[in-house]
């Protein structure tokens, strides 16, 4: 009798375990990445409403070939799918991983944004377009004259003021320092780094994950 009772108990346990595994395997809920603090975008170049429900932030370096590639491949998809919607915004924060040229480009972008914010994104794209092929990555190309040339073609900024902002008397150095502080505060280790509502992507080129993170908050 006891043997039969034991068999019944074991059968019930086995059925319960199978049912549990079935439920776990068929859950609709998609695992969500760890969510950290939302990066501050106050004062940063932003497409869309800064108070949008979903905030996409790029930490980028104008000297970075991967940032150029991201801007040419992933960003157009993001813009077409989401950035024309009121609930999604996109912001850019400067990273200074490549030394003096990164600093110069960042100062120029901040000066353009301060003087002619409407032209910022046109200047931003032109600056990345000017980046040489990746095999020439280490060659110096970000110069005062090059930055003035690009700004002259894409914006209506005062070029004398822009040149001043690229030197010791810069009025936008504090803004570049603020960006550098945000880079350190958010543990940015590579460029581009993409953060969506406090979640930092492991792979910025994983567009499926970008969509997943955006959709779950819309």
Beta strands, then each sheet from edge to edge (+ up, - down):
strand 1: 46-47
strand 2: 54-60
strand 3: 88-94
strand 4: 193-196
strand 5: 199-200
sheet 1: 1+ 3- 2- 4+ 5-
end
